[in-house]
Amino acid sequence: MSPNPLTARETYQILRDIALGVRSMRRIGEHSWVEIYCGLMTVETDGWVITFYNDCDTLDYCDSCYNPEGSAYTFDSSKRFGTDPVELLSTWEHRELERLLSLM
């Protein structure tokens, strides 16, 4: 991991920007959200590389996020609630991000 890891809050801000339409994302890899159904999907937005976990067509958590400078957030299931950026999204933001992913 980089010497300056990204916080869940910093990563959440990028996810929120995507949900609000401030940033657009593109899929990295050949499989769509629906084709993956259960597994990891990676996207890119403005140099940020974000990997989400798709649990049966549901956005479950953010597995990792790397900013253009190389700092990273990585998911750790042993951490307490609120350390996954997806948990910080409002209900509407979560639903919108999930909808945008399903279109990819």
matplotlib code that plots the C-alpha trace (Angstrom):
import matplotlib.pyplot as plt

x = [0.0, 1.1, 2.7, -0.4, -3.5, -6.8, -9.5, -13.0, -14.2, -11.9, -13.0, -16.6, -16.3, -15.4, -18.3, -20.6, -19.4, -20.1, -23.6, -24.3, -23.1, -20.1, -17.8, -18.3, -16.8, -15.8, -15.5, -12.1, -12.3, -14.5, -17.4, -20.4, -21.9, -24.7, -22.3, -20.2, -23.3, -21.1, -17.6, -15.3, -15.7, -13.2, -14.0, -11.9, -12.9, -10.5, -7.5, -9.0, -9.3, -12.1, -13.0, -16.5, -17.9, -21.1, -23.1, -25.8, -26.4, -26.2, -23.4, -22.0, -18.7, -15.7, -12.9, -10.2, -9.6, -6.4, -6.0, -3.8, -0.9, -0.9, -2.5, -4.9, -7.9, -8.3, -11.3, -10.8, -13.8, -12.4, -12.7, -15.7, -18.8, -18.2, -14.8, -16.3, -17.0, -20.2, -21.6, -21.2, -23.4, -26.9, -29.7, -30.2, -26.5, -26.1, -29.0, -27.8, -24.3, -25.6, -27.9, -24.9, -22.9, -25.7, -25.6, -22.0]
y = [0.0, 3.6, 5.6, 7.9, 5.6, 7.1, 7.3, 5.9, 9.5, 10.6, 7.6, 8.2, 11.7, 10.2, 7.7, 10.6, 12.7, 9.7, 9.3, 13.0, 13.1, 15.3, 12.6, 9.9, 6.4, 3.8, 0.1, -1.5, -5.1, -7.0, -8.0, -5.9, -5.6, -8.0, -10.5, -10.5, -11.0, -11.9, -10.7, -7.7, -5.0, -2.2, 1.3, 4.4, 8.1, 11.0, 8.8, 7.2, 3.4, 1.9, -1.8, -2.7, -6.0, -7.0, -9.4, -10.8, -7.5, -5.5, -3.0, -4.6, -2.7, -0.9, -3.3, -0.8, 2.7, 4.2, 7.9, 9.3, 9.9, 6.2, 6.5, 3.7, 2.6, -1.1, -2.9, -4.7, -6.7, -6.7, -2.9, -1.3, 0.1, 3.3, 2.3, 1.2, 4.2, 2.6, 2.6, 6.4, 6.9, 8.1, 5.7, 7.7, 7.9, 4.2, 3.4, 5.8, 4.4, 0.9, 2.0, 3.6, 0.4, -1.8, 0.3, -0.6]
z = [0.0, -0.6, 2.2, 2.2, 2.1, 1.0, 3.6, 3.2, 3.2, 0.4, -1.7, -0.8, -2.3, -5.7, -5.6, -4.7, -7.6, -9.9, -8.5, -8.9, -12.5, -11.7, -12.9, -15.5, -15.4, -17.9, -17.4, -17.4, -18.5, -20.9, -18.7, -17.8, -14.4, -15.4, -16.9, -13.7, -11.5, -8.5, -8.4, -9.0, -11.6, -12.2, -13.5, -14.2, -13.7, -14.1, -13.5, -10.4, -10.6, -8.5, -8.0, -6.8, -5.6, -7.3, -5.1, -7.3, -9.2, -6.0, -5.2, -2.0, -1.3, -2.7, -2.9, -3.8, -5.1, -6.4, -7.1, -10.0, -7.6, -6.4, -3.0, -2.3, -0.3, 0.1, 1.7, 5.0, 6.2, 9.8, 10.1, 11.8, 10.1, 8.2, 6.8, 3.4, 1.2, -0.1, 3.4, 3.5, 0.4, 1.0, -0.1, -3.3, -4.1, -3.6, -5.8, -8.5, -8.5, -8.7, -11.6, -13.4, -12.9, -14.3, -17.5, -18.1]

ax = plt.figure().add_subplot(projection="3d")
ax.plot(x, y, z, "-o")
ax.set_aspect("equal")
plt.show()
